[in-house]
């Protein structure tokens, strides 16, 4: 099992790399968002980033931009968002990433009233990204989202996406699954129904209302049950702690608690 941490895109990337190396993580999950981690800045600093990762003994997973609108009803906004994603994917490849995390398109604004149109745009976008990733020899791990996203939330909806795009893998996000489902039914159904597609994990806690990115144990996510299910599946790949506390000790404590669940002491 490899344990990673995600940068705060407001902080300089090289400083974040140094911090996570010092804290003993296995890889950086690079959130490719402005102001400090936009693809243009990352491309300009590529050599320094690659050197810093190597010096810190860190691998790399890239998280493609979050705050774009790849199924927007306005053509110009949608095209610009898709281009941002394509350019970010190319830069992720330049940095040496083989695995990238991607959010499903969101049905925002008036999109909630014309879901069929939004879904068509979302599938067109995914088709373009899948082809591009295959050309670059990269794996896209599509992340389950919280209900406000409307797309890519429930296991049945995600199953349709994975049947349509067999090369996609799942980023299982505990925080997203727990929003509006504090009893853990959605998370359980995601693992039971799509366990064979899981290629990456995002672990954070919340209290079932907001995607708070709390430390493990501060919310209502049932991590021990989840870890038991993942172990039964034989999962042994990448796990990013998405704990966004300014006190980085909470990030380390969360990692160590999860590690002990996977590998309990004799």
N, C-alpha and C positions, 0 to 999 in steps of 0.2 A: 504494500500500500504506500502510495506517495501522498504526502500532505502539503498543500499549498496555501498561499494567502494572496489576497487581491489588493492591488495598490489603490490609493485614494487619488483620483485623477487631478485633484487640485495640487497635490504634492509633486515635486520633481521625481521623475521615474528612477533616476540613478540613486537618489536617497532612499527610495522605497526598496530597491534591490538590496542595498547595503543593510537596511534594517532587517529584512526577511532572512537574509543569509545569516546575520548575527543571531537571529532567533531560532535558527536551526530548521527552517522549512526546506522542503525538497524542490519546490518550484515556485515561480511567480505566475499568478494568473493576471495577465496584463489587461486591465480595463481600458479599452481604446477610445476614451472620451476626452474632450477638451475640458480644461484649457491645456493641461500639461501632457496629455497622452493622445492627442489627435494624431491621425496617421501621418500627417505632414511633418509634425515635430518628431515623431518616432522614426520616420524615414531619414530625416536629417541627422538624427543621433544614433543611427543604426549601429555603427561600429562600436561606439562607446557602450551601448546597451548590451551588445553581444559579449564584449569583453568583460563587463561587470557581471553578467550572468555566469560566465565561465569562472571568473575569479571567486565568485561566491558559491560555486558548486550547485547552481540552481538551474533546473529545467524551465521550460516555458509552455504555458497554455495561454492563448489569447481569447479575450472576451470582446466580440465585435460590438460596435457602438450601441448604446442603450437608447439614447434620446433622439431617435430619428423616427420617421413615419413611412414605412415601406409599403403600406397599403392605403395611403392617404387618398382621399377623393379628389384632391386637387392635383392634376397631372404633373405640374412643375415641381411641387413639393415631393410627390412620390418619386419622380425620376431622380431628383437631387438626393433623396434618402438612399435609394438603391445604389447610386454612384458612390456615396460615402461608404456603404457596405462593401462594394466591390473593391474600392481603393484600400480599405482597411484590410480586407482579406489578402490582397497582394502584399501589403506591408507585413502582415503577420507571417506570410511565407518567407519574405526577405529576412525576417528576424529568426527564422528557423523553427517556428511553431508547426507542429503536425496535427494539433487538435485545436479547434476553435469552438467557442460557445456562441450560440445565436439565439436571441429572443424571437419568438413568433411575432408576426405583425400584429399590431393592436388595432382594434375597431374603435377609434376615437371620434369625437365630434358627432357629426351626422351619420357616421359609419354604423352606429348602433341601429339605425333605422333601415339600412340597406346592407345587411350582413352578407347576402349572396354576392354582391359586388365586391365587398371588402375581401371575402374569402377568395374570390377569383384573383384579385390583385395579390393576395398573400401567397397563393399557390404559384402564380407566375414568378414572383420574387424568389420563392424557394427553389423553383426549377432552375432559375438562372444561377443561384448560389451553388446548388449541387453540382451543376456542370463545371463551374469555375473551380470549385474545391477539388473535384476529381482531376482536373487538368493540373492542379498544383500538388496533387498527391496529399491532400489534407482531409481530415475527418471533421464534419460538422456535427456538433452535439447540440440538438435543439432543446431548449429549456422549457419545462412546464411553467406556466404563469399563474398569477392570482386572478380571481374572478373578474376584476375590473377590466382586464385585457380582452375578455370575451372570446379570444381565440387561443388555442393551445393550453387550455385549462384542465378540462376533464379527460380522464383516461380514454373514453370512447372517441373523443375528437382527435386526440393525439394518435390513437391507433390508425385512424384514417390517413393521417399525414405520413406515418411510418410505412403503411402499405403502399402509398403512392410513391414514396421516396425511400427505397430499401437501403440506400447507403447512409441515411441519417442515423445517428445514435441519440440517446436521450441524456440530457443533463437533468438529473433528478434534484430539484431544489426543495429542501424541507420547509423553508420559510414560506415560499409561494404556496405550497400544498396546504399549509396549515391555516392560511387566511380564510376566515369564514368556515372553518372546519376543525374546531379545536379537539374534536374527538378522534381525529386522525384517520377518518374513513377514506378520504381522498388519497392520502399518502399510501395507505395500505393497498388501495386498488391500483395505484400507479405501479407499485412494486409487483403486485400479483399479476397484473395484466401486461406490463411492459418490462418486466425484469430482465428479459433476454436482450433488450435494446439499450440498457443502461451502459453508457460509456464514460460518464463523468458525474461527480457529485458536488452539490453546493450544500453545506451544512451551516445553518444559523437557526436561532430560536426566535419565537415571538409568542404573543398571548392570544393569537387568533383573530386579531382585528386589523393590524397593520403589519407590513413587511419591515419589522423593526431592526432586523439584523443583530439580535441580542446574542450574548454569549450562551453557550450550551448550558442548559439548566435554569436559565432565567425566564423561560416561557413554558409553553404547554406541549411542545413537540416531544413525542415519545421515542427518544433516540435509542434506548436499549432494545425496544421491540424492532425498530427499523434495522439496527445493526445486525440483530439476529437473523432477520430476513435476508439481508445482503450477504451475510456469511453463508447462509444456506444456498444462495445462488452462486457462491464462489467468487463474488466480486473482489478484485484485488488490483485496483487501478488508481486513478487520481481522485482526490477528495480535497476540495477547497473550502477552508473555513471563511465564510463571509460574515465575520464578526467585525462590525464597524464601530467599535468602541475606541475613543481617543486613547484609552489606557490599553496599550498593546499587550499587557500581561493577560488581559481577558481573552485575547486571541490565542495566546500560548496555552492558557489553562483549558480552553475549549479543545484545542488540538490534543492535548494530553489526555483529557477525559475520553474523547472519542477513540484515541489510540488504545487506551486501556480496555474499552468495550470490545474492540476488534481483537486485541491481543492481551487477554487478562493474565496477570501474573500467576505463576504455578503455585 
